[in-house]
Amino acid sequence: IGAFAGGGIVLNGHLFGGPTGNAGALGSMPVPGPDGKPAQLIDVASIAMLEKALNARGIEASHLWTSPEDWGEIGVELDDWIACASQALAYAIVAASSVIDFEAAVIDGWMPKAVRRRLVDAVVEAIGKIDGEGLKLPAIREGTVGIHARALGGASLPLSERFLIGSTMISRSA
């Protein structure tokens, strides 16, 4: 999670991009928005939404981007963002689990470790309130890369595509 919420799918130890390279576009997944109406995950769980809420209250939010390891005391806006983001992430994880039996869902990103921990705990709690009967729900894990997650993940894509043995896609045939 960073400016935008997104993600990817790892199957059998390989990033799965699908035939068009867009598999795992989790930011586009429909989830309930704060008003209960359908919204995309990116429009609920992104840090840009926290920034928007802070700006709406006249609170300077540039420190979200310049000090990702220490946001200081934000207050109720952070609490509200965690509540909305965790609910949306929980729905996205459960929905994805209805298609593939994932071992884990890893939550990481551009935020202080304490905020990430709160978000992960809130996602676990939110998933517990969703009917997952018939599904094998994944373990929810806190990532360990932190603020460098997006950059390292993005940088690894061309390297793995070029130098690792084995395809990152299951099949291109129809």
The 8 nearest C-alpha neighbors of each residue, nearest first, counted from 0:
[[1, 108, 4, 107, 3, 109, 45, 5],
 [0, 2, 109, 3, 108, 46, 4, 45],
 [1, 3, 46, 47, 45, 4, 0, 109],
 [2, 4, 45, 1, 41, 0, 46, 5],
 [5, 3, 45, 0, 41, 26, 44, 1],
 [6, 4, 26, 25, 3, 0, 24, 41],
 [7, 5, 25, 23, 24, 26, 4, 8],
 [6, 8, 23, 24, 9, 25, 14, 5],
 [7, 9, 23, 15, 14, 10, 6, 22],
 [8, 10, 14, 13, 15, 12, 7, 11],
 [11, 9, 13, 12, 15, 14, 8, 101],
 [10, 12, 13, 9, 14, 15, 167, 8],
 [11, 13, 10, 9, 14, 15, 167, 8],
 [14, 12, 9, 10, 11, 167, 15, 166],
 [13, 15, 9, 167, 8, 10, 16, 12],
 [16, 14, 167, 168, 8, 9, 17, 13],
 [15, 17, 20, 22, 21, 168, 14, 167],
 [16, 18, 22, 20, 168, 19, 15, 21],
 [17, 19, 171, 20, 16, 170, 168, 21],
 [20, 18, 21, 17, 16, 22, 171, 168],
 [21, 19, 16, 17, 18, 22, 15, 168],
 [20, 22, 19, 16, 24, 23, 17, 18],
 [23, 21, 16, 17, 24, 20, 15, 8],
 [22, 24, 7, 25, 8, 6, 21, 16],
 [25, 23, 26, 22, 21, 27, 6, 5],
 [24, 26, 5, 28, 23, 27, 6, 7],
 [25, 27, 5, 41, 40, 4, 24, 28],
 [26, 28, 39, 25, 24, 40, 29, 41],
 [29, 27, 25, 39, 26, 40, 30, 91],
 [30, 28, 39, 38, 37, 40, 27, 31],
 [31, 29, 38, 37, 87, 39, 40, 90],
 [32, 30, 37, 35, 36, 38, 87, 33],
 [31, 33, 35, 38, 36, 34, 37, 30],
 [32, 34, 35, 83, 31, 36, 43, 38],
 [33, 35, 32, 36, 31, 37, 38, 83],
 [36, 34, 32, 31, 33, 37, 38, 30],
 [35, 37, 32, 34, 31, 38, 33, 30],
 [38, 36, 31, 32, 30, 29, 35, 39],
 [39, 37, 32, 29, 30, 31, 36, 40],
 [38, 40, 29, 27, 41, 42, 28, 30],
 [39, 41, 26, 43, 42, 28, 44, 30],
 [40, 42, 26, 4, 39, 45, 43, 3],
 [43, 41, 39, 40, 44, 45, 38, 48],
 [42, 44, 40, 41, 84, 45, 32, 48],
 [45, 43, 84, 41, 4, 40, 42, 46],
 [46, 44, 3, 4, 47, 41, 48, 2],
 [45, 47, 2, 49, 48, 1, 3, 50],
 [46, 48, 50, 2, 45, 49, 51, 3],
 [49, 47, 51, 46, 50, 45, 52, 43],
 [50, 48, 46, 52, 51, 47, 80, 53],
 [49, 51, 47, 53, 48, 52, 60, 54],
 [50, 52, 48, 54, 49, 53, 55, 47],
 [53, 51, 55, 49, 50, 54, 48, 76],
 [52, 54, 58, 50, 56, 55, 51, 49],
 [53, 55, 57, 51, 58, 56, 52, 50],
 [54, 56, 52, 53, 57, 51, 58, 50],
 [57, 55, 53, 54, 58, 52, 51, 59],
 [58, 56, 54, 55, 53, 59, 52, 60],
 [59, 57, 53, 54, 56, 60, 55, 52],
 [58, 60, 61, 54, 57, 53, 62, 50],
 [61, 59, 62, 50, 63, 58, 53, 54],
 [60, 62, 63, 64, 59, 65, 50, 66],
 [61, 63, 65, 66, 64, 60, 70, 67],
 [64, 62, 61, 67, 60, 66, 65, 70],
 [65, 63, 62, 61, 66, 67, 60, 109],
 [64, 66, 62, 63, 67, 61, 68, 70],
 [67, 65, 62, 68, 69, 64, 63, 70],
 [68, 66, 110, 69, 63, 111, 109, 64],
 [67, 69, 111, 66, 110, 70, 112, 146],
 [70, 68, 66, 71, 111, 67, 110, 63],
 [69, 71, 63, 66, 62, 67, 72, 68],
 [72, 70, 69, 73, 62, 66, 74, 68],
 [73, 71, 74, 70, 77, 69, 75, 76],
 [72, 74, 77, 71, 76, 75, 70, 53],
 [75, 73, 76, 77, 72, 78, 79, 71],
 [74, 76, 78, 77, 79, 73, 80, 72],
 [77, 75, 79, 78, 74, 80, 53, 52],
 [78, 76, 80, 75, 79, 74, 73, 81],
 [77, 79, 75, 81, 76, 80, 82, 74],
 [78, 80, 82, 76, 77, 81, 75, 83],
 [81, 79, 77, 83, 82, 78, 84, 49],
 [80, 82, 84, 78, 79, 83, 85, 118],
 [81, 83, 79, 80, 85, 84, 78, 86],
 [84, 82, 80, 86, 85, 81, 33, 79],
 [85, 83, 44, 81, 87, 86, 82, 80],
 [86, 84, 122, 88, 82, 87, 83, 121],
 [85, 87, 89, 83, 84, 88, 125, 82],
 [88, 86, 84, 90, 89, 85, 30, 91],
 [89, 87, 91, 85, 90, 86, 84, 92],
 [88, 90, 126, 86, 92, 87, 91, 122],
 [91, 89, 93, 87, 92, 88, 94, 30],
 [92, 90, 88, 94, 89, 93, 95, 87],
 [93, 91, 89, 95, 94, 90, 88, 96],
 [92, 94, 96, 90, 95, 91, 89, 97],
 [95, 93, 91, 97, 96, 92, 90, 98],
 [94, 96, 92, 97, 93, 98, 91, 99],
 [97, 95, 93, 99, 98, 94, 100, 92],
 [96, 98, 94, 95, 99, 134, 93, 100],
 [99, 97, 96, 95, 100, 94, 101, 93],
 [100, 98, 96, 101, 97, 95, 135, 94],
 [101, 99, 96, 135, 102, 98, 136, 137],
 [102, 100, 137, 103, 99, 96, 104, 136],
 [101, 103, 137, 138, 100, 104, 136, 135],
 [104, 102, 137, 138, 101, 139, 105, 140],
 [103, 105, 139, 140, 137, 138, 106, 92],
 [106, 104, 140, 142, 141, 139, 103, 107],
 [107, 105, 141, 142, 140, 104, 119, 108],
 [108, 106, 142, 145, 0, 141, 105, 115],
 [107, 109, 0, 145, 146, 1, 110, 148],
 [108, 110, 146, 1, 67, 145, 0, 111],
 [109, 111, 67, 108, 68, 146, 114, 115],
 [110, 112, 68, 114, 113, 69, 67, 115],
 [111, 113, 115, 114, 116, 110, 68, 145],
 [112, 114, 116, 115, 111, 117, 110, 118],
 [115, 113, 117, 111, 116, 112, 118, 110],
 [114, 116, 112, 118, 113, 117, 119, 111],
 [115, 117, 113, 119, 114, 118, 112, 120],
 [118, 116, 114, 120, 115, 119, 121, 113],
 [117, 119, 115, 121, 116, 120, 81, 114],
 [118, 120, 122, 116, 121, 117, 115, 141],
 [121, 119, 117, 123, 118, 122, 116, 124],
 [120, 122, 124, 118, 119, 123, 85, 125],
 [123, 121, 85, 125, 119, 124, 89, 120],
 [124, 122, 120, 126, 121, 125, 119, 127],
 [123, 125, 121, 127, 122, 126, 120, 128],
 [126, 124, 122, 127, 128, 123, 86, 89],
 [127, 125, 89, 129, 123, 128, 124, 122],
 [126, 128, 124, 125, 129, 123, 130, 131],
 [127, 129, 126, 125, 130, 124, 131, 123],
 [130, 128, 126, 127, 131, 125, 90, 93],
 [131, 129, 132, 128, 127, 126, 93, 133],
 [130, 132, 134, 129, 133, 93, 136, 135],
 [133, 131, 134, 130, 135, 129, 136, 97],
 [132, 134, 131, 135, 97, 130, 136, 96],
 [135, 133, 131, 132, 136, 97, 96, 100],
 [134, 136, 100, 137, 133, 96, 131, 101],
 [135, 137, 134, 96, 93, 138, 131, 100],
 [138, 136, 103, 102, 101, 104, 139, 135],
 [137, 139, 103, 140, 104, 102, 136, 105],
 [140, 138, 104, 103, 105, 137, 123, 141],
 [141, 139, 105, 104, 138, 142, 106, 103],
 [140, 142, 106, 105, 119, 107, 143, 116],
 [143, 141, 107, 106, 105, 144, 140, 145],
 [142, 144, 145, 141, 107, 148, 106, 112],
 [143, 145, 148, 147, 142, 146, 107, 108],
 [146, 144, 108, 147, 148, 143, 107, 109],
 [145, 147, 109, 108, 148, 110, 144, 67],
 [146, 148, 150, 145, 149, 144, 151, 108],
 [149, 147, 144, 151, 145, 150, 146, 108],
 [148, 150, 152, 151, 147, 153, 108, 146],
 [151, 149, 153, 147, 152, 148, 154, 146],
 [152, 150, 154, 148, 153, 149, 147, 155],
 [151, 153, 149, 155, 150, 154, 148, 156],
 [154, 152, 150, 155, 151, 156, 149, 157],
 [155, 153, 151, 152, 156, 150, 157, 158],
 [154, 156, 158, 152, 153, 157, 159, 151],
 [157, 155, 159, 158, 153, 154, 160, 152],
 [158, 156, 160, 159, 155, 161, 154, 153],
 [159, 157, 155, 161, 156, 160, 162, 154],
 [158, 160, 163, 156, 162, 161, 157, 155],
 [161, 159, 157, 158, 162, 156, 163, 167],
 [160, 162, 158, 159, 157, 163, 156, 164],
 [161, 163, 159, 158, 160, 164, 157, 165],
 [164, 162, 159, 160, 161, 165, 158, 166],
 [165, 163, 162, 166, 159, 160, 161, 167],
 [166, 164, 163, 167, 13, 168, 160, 159],
 [165, 167, 168, 164, 169, 160, 13, 163],
 [166, 168, 15, 14, 13, 16, 165, 169],
 [169, 167, 166, 15, 17, 170, 16, 18],
 [168, 170, 167, 17, 166, 171, 15, 18],
 [171, 169, 172, 168, 18, 17, 173, 166],
 [170, 172, 18, 173, 169, 168, 17, 19],
 [173, 171, 170, 18, 169, 168, 17, 19],
 [172, 171, 170, 18, 169, 17, 19, 168]]
